[in-house]
Amino acid sequence: MAEGNNNNISKFHIAMFPWFATGHMTPFLHLSNKLAEKGHKISFLLPNKAKNQLEHINLHPNLITFHTLSVPHVEGLPPGTETASDIPIFLTSLLATAMDNMRENVQELLQELRPCIVFYDMAHWIPELASEIGFKTVNYNVVSAASLAIALVPSRKPVEDRTITGAELMDPPAGYPSATVLLSKQEAQ
């Protein structure tokens, strides 16, 4: 996307598919607003409940369209769960499972919408859909790379059937490059 005179910029149709947490959806919508300022059309995929929470931040409703999705129930999630705000943090992996279970619905919607580019963060399967449907992808993470690395680094021992504890996150994994840049107890929680 070239900077400069708006009249010389190719306009794109862009889809946004953030993780179902306010701290992810809000920055995706801020980016959508910036892209819409340049004249790009945005299709924003989000859970039903989140639409009402974000509508007031949509500065370009003529270019940013919300497409609501029904979050399927997953055993162990409270009924009606749609966002991370609906659950305690230890149930986050179940919400991730629900998001993964939406793959076919998201695929159908993206086939219908035909965006040029899809921005995503946690839906690891979006690049696979890109090769099937024919769009580009941008993995847009709104959390720091260090936060992702300390939690997801391959040298960390796998934790089966449970969330990593705060104490485990405070203890850096083998090969972590800093002895001073560590998570505090509050950050790890």
For each residue, the residues with C-beta under 8 A, 3 or more apart:
1: 9 10 12 38 40
2: 8 9 10
3:
4: 8 9
5: 8 9
6: 9 38 39
7:
8: 2 4 5
9: 1 2 4 5 6 38 39
10: 1 2
11: 38 39 40 41
12: 1 35 40 41 115 116 117
13: 40 41 42 43 113 114 115 116 117
14: 32 35 40 41 42 43 115 116 117 118 119
15: 42 43 44 45 110 113 115 117 118 119 135
16: 28 29 31 32 42 43 44 45 118 119 120
17: 45 106 118 119 120 123 126
18: 21 24 25 27 28 46 119 120 121 122 142
19: 24 25 84 99 121 122 123
20: 24 25 46 47 50 71 82 83 84 95 99
21: 18 24 25 83 84 85
22: 25 26 50 53 83 84 85
23: 26 27 142 143
24: 18 19 20 21 27 28 121 122 142
25: 18 19 20 21 22 28 29 46 50 54 83
26: 22 23 29 30 54 57
27: 18 23 24 30 31 142
28: 16 18 24 25 31 32 44 119 121 140 142
29: 16 25 26 32 33 44 54 57 58 64
30: 26 27 33 34 57
31: 16 27 28 34 35 119 140
32: 14 16 28 29 35 36 42 44 58 60 64
33: 29 30 36 37 57 58 59 60 64
34: 30 31 37 38
35: 12 14 31 32 38 40 42
36: 32 33 39 40 41 42 59 60 63 64
37: 33 34 60
38: 1 6 9 11 34 35
39: 6 9 11 36 63
40: 1 11 12 13 14 35 36 63
41: 11 12 13 14 36 63 65
42: 13 14 15 16 32 35 36 60 63 64 65
43: 13 14 15 16 65 67 113 115
44: 15 16 28 29 32 64 65 66 67
45: 15 16 17 67 69 106 109
46: 18 20 25 50 51 54 66 67 68 69
47: 20 50 51 68 69 70 71 82 83
48: 51 68 69 70 71 82
49: 52 53 82 83 86
50: 20 22 25 46 47 53 54 82 83
51: 46 47 48 54 55 66 68
52: 49 55
53: 22 49 50
54: 25 26 29 46 50 51 57 58 66
55: 51 52 58 66
56:
57: 26 29 30 33 54
58: 29 32 33 54 55 61 64 66
59: 33 36 64
60: 32 33 36 37 42 63 64
61: 58 64 65
62:
63: 36 39 40 41 42 60
64: 29 32 33 36 42 44 58 59 60 61
65: 41 42 43 44 61
66: 44 46 51 54 55 58
67: 43 44 45 46 109 113
68: 46 47 48 51
69: 45 46 47 48 102 105 106 109
70: 47 48 105
71: 20 47 48 81 82 95 98 99 102
72: 98 101 102
73: 77 79 81 98
74: 77 94 95 97 98 101
75: 94
76: 91 94
77: 73 74 81 87 91 94 95 98
78: 81 86 87
79: 73
80: 86
81: 71 73 77 78 86 87 91 95 98
82: 20 47 48 49 50 71 86
83: 20 21 22 25 47 49 50 86 95
84: 19 20 21 22 87 89 92 95
85: 21 22
86: 49 78 80 81 82 83
87: 77 78 81 84 91 92 94 95
88: 91
89: 84 92 163
90: 163
91: 76 77 81 87 88 94 95
92: 84 87 89 95 96 163
93: 96 97 163
94: 74 75 76 77 87 91 97 98
95: 20 71 74 77 81 83 84 87 91 92 98 99
96: 92 93 99 100 122
97: 74 93 94 100 101
98: 71 72 73 74 77 81 94 95 101 102
99: 19 20 71 95 96 102 122 123
100: 96 97 103 123 125
101: 72 74 97 98
102: 69 71 72 98 99 105 106
103: 100 106 107 123 125 129
104: 107 108
105: 69 70 102 108 109
106: 17 45 69 102 103 109 110 123 129
107: 103 104 110 111 129 132 133
108: 104 105 111 112
109: 45 67 69 105 106 112 113
110: 15 106 107 113 114 115 118 129 133 135
111: 107 108 114 133
112: 108 109
113: 13 15 43 67 109 110
114: 13 110 111 133 135
115: 12 13 14 15 43 110 118 135
116: 12 13 14 135 136
117: 12 13 14 15 135 136 137 138
118: 14 15 16 17 110 115 126 129 130 135 136 137 138
119: 14 15 16 17 18 28 31 137 138 140
120: 16 17 18 123 126 137 138 139 140
121: 18 19 24 28 139 140 141 142
122: 18 19 24 96 99
123: 17 19 99 100 103 106 120 126
124: 127
125: 100 103 128 129
126: 17 118 120 123 129 130 137
127: 124 130 131 137
128: 125 131 132
129: 103 106 107 110 118 125 126 132 133 135
130: 118 126 127 133 134 135 136 137
131: 127 128 134
132: 107 128 129
133: 107 110 111 114 129 130
134: 130 131
135: 15 110 114 115 116 117 118 129 130
136: 116 117 118 130
137: 117 118 119 120 126 127 130
138: 117 118 119 120
139: 120 121
140: 28 31 119 120 121
141: 121 145 148
142: 18 23 24 27 28 121
143: 23 147 148
144: 147 148
145: 141 148 149
146: 149 150 181
147: 143 144 150 151
148: 141 143 144 145 151 152
149: 145 146 152 153
150: 146 147 153 169 172 173 176 183
151: 147 148 156 164 169
152: 148 149 156
153: 149 150 156 173 175 176
154:
155: 173 174 175
156: 151 152 153 164 168 173
157:
158:
159: 162 163 164 168
160:
161:
162: 159
163: 89 90 92 93 159
164: 151 156 159 168 169
165: 168 169
166: 169 170 185 188 189
167: 170 171 188
168: 156 159 164 165 171
169: 150 151 164 165 166 183 188
170: 166 167 182 183 184 185 188
171: 167 168
172: 150 176 178 182
173: 150 153 155 156 176
174: 155
175: 153 155
176: 150 153 172 173
177:
178: 172 181 182
179: 182
180:
181: 146 178
182: 170 172 178 179
183: 150 169 170 187 188
184: 170 187 188
185: 166 170 188 189
186: 189
187: 183 184
188: 166 167 169 170 183 184 185
189: 166 185 186
